[in-house]
Amino acid sequence: MKYYSTNKQSPFVDFKEATIKGQANDKGLYFPQSIPILNQEWLDNIEDYSNEEIAFRVIKPYTGNTIQEEKLYEIVKETVNFPIPLVKVDESAYTLELFHGPTLAFKDVGARFMSRCLGYFVKDRSTKVTVLVATSGDTGGAVANGFYDVDGVEVVILYPSGKVSPVQEKQLTALGKNIQALEVQGTFDDCQAMVKTAFADKDVTDKLFLTSANSINVARWLPQQFYYFFAWKQWKNKDNPPVISVPSGNFGNICAGILAMESGLPVKHFIAACNINDIVTDYLQTQQLIPRAALPTLSNAMDVGNPSNFSRILEIFNNQFPDLQKRMSSFTITDEETRKTIRQVYDNYNYLLDPHGAVGYLSLKRYLADHPAAQGIFLETAHPVKFPDAVEKETGYSIPIPASVRDIMAAEKKSTVIKPNYDLLKDFLLS
Ligand SMILES: *Cc1c(COP(=O)(O)O)cnc(C)c1O
């Protein structure tokens, strides 16, 4: 499998090079040259396979011959070694709980896969690789956890000060060792812009071998397809495939789902569930993608004003707007609606949503209101304990703290505070 850049000005690369580089030199995103088509019989009998077998089957064509089969199997086995259950919430809505990994958010799958691949690819290199990443909340923790103590890899994480939850902050600042946290006095978009500038700055790239662990990296983006296959494995009504609602920010997760659908996975329709940072919702109305500054919301991991993976979605549909419109809808959910949804779903169905899941649930319900024969799945992308303020206030329920969180909350925060100014990041990287 080869990958091309969506800007079409960089040479083709294999999975190894795409993973090590992160982004193409022409600033495009790497995209697979062809989308593998999965065997129909295998999809019909998916219940017969373990999650690790499914993951291996799905990812193998993408890695080609860059990773030995036994090694790849070991990597996917470690990547998906926690439960990903499909849980019924009400008559028409099921949730796929993606928060049972070590940092309690779906990003664990991508971060665990990528860190293991990168560790494998760089093990014979003489120079270190520096993973530079901006986070709106959950990426930082997942990347820190995935890369912690991986030989030959240094990690620098930029996060917006005061805009991530206490659990999120501890998960990315408390580990130490090869993980460094920069607390930026600005927004996620500031962090992302600083990271992008660093990748384009020759002074930096001449001295450091930089790569990204955001979902622009194929090794983080592609394994996110696994969830959608695990959902299908647990879906009982195979004659009526699910509508899937994905709480979306940078659009990596939903884009992986759409890719899975293009490989043959039965999905009736996708819903991009957005908070008020809804430039894609607008796009589906107007066909104009107009980036805006991100506004802070309760579902902070989705506070993105210029979603980088959207260009990959357009690539899947060859920029044909009508094809995209047939396959994907989008809804905007306000914080007030998010709160009300958390409260009502707890009161009526005794299910505890986190703010991201609440955006996913309500978007699904809006779609189903106009499509009564359909049934759907929304992704629960984070554990409610990561957002205790909103969840406990609405439900009156005090969420028991999982052991992993208790340990990290007791650890000391270590961050370097900087202003949202690229030169400060540059000094930090070069020092
Ligand atoms: C990152 C994240 C999202 C958004 O996912 P994208 O792939 O960026 O669209 C949604 N919910 C949670 C909890 C997240 O951490």
The ligand as a MOL file (V3000), in Angstrom:
LIG
                    3D

  0  0  0     0  0            999 V3000
M  V30 BEGIN CTAB
M  V30 COUNTS 15 15 0 0 0
M  V30 BEGIN ATOM
M  V30 1 C -10.8420 13.7370 20.2760 0
M  V30 2 C -12.2170 13.5420 20.8050 0
M  V30 3 C -13.3450 13.7290 20.0120 0
M  V30 4 C -13.2330 14.1980 18.5870 0
M  V30 5 O -12.6610 13.2380 17.7480 0
M  V30 6 P -12.0770 13.6810 16.3120 0
M  V30 7 O -11.4800 12.4500 15.7530 0
M  V30 8 O -11.0800 14.7600 16.5660 0
M  V30 9 O -13.2510 14.1750 15.5340 0
M  V30 10 C -14.5800 13.4750 20.5570 0
M  V30 11 N -14.7270 13.1010 21.8480 0
M  V30 12 C -13.6670 12.9270 22.6480 0
M  V30 13 C -13.9020 12.5510 24.0650 0
M  V30 14 C -12.3830 13.1180 22.1640 0
M  V30 15 O -11.3470 12.9490 22.9730 0
M  V30 END ATOM
M  V30 BEGIN BOND
M  V30 1 1 1 2
M  V30 2 1 2 3
M  V30 3 2 2 14
M  V30 4 1 3 4
M  V30 5 2 3 10
M  V30 6 1 4 5
M  V30 7 1 5 6
M  V30 8 2 6 7
M  V30 9 1 6 8
M  V30 10 1 6 9
M  V30 11 1 10 11
M  V30 12 2 11 12
M  V30 13 1 12 13
M  V30 14 1 12 14
M  V30 15 1 14 15
M  V30 END BOND
M  V30 END CTAB
M  END
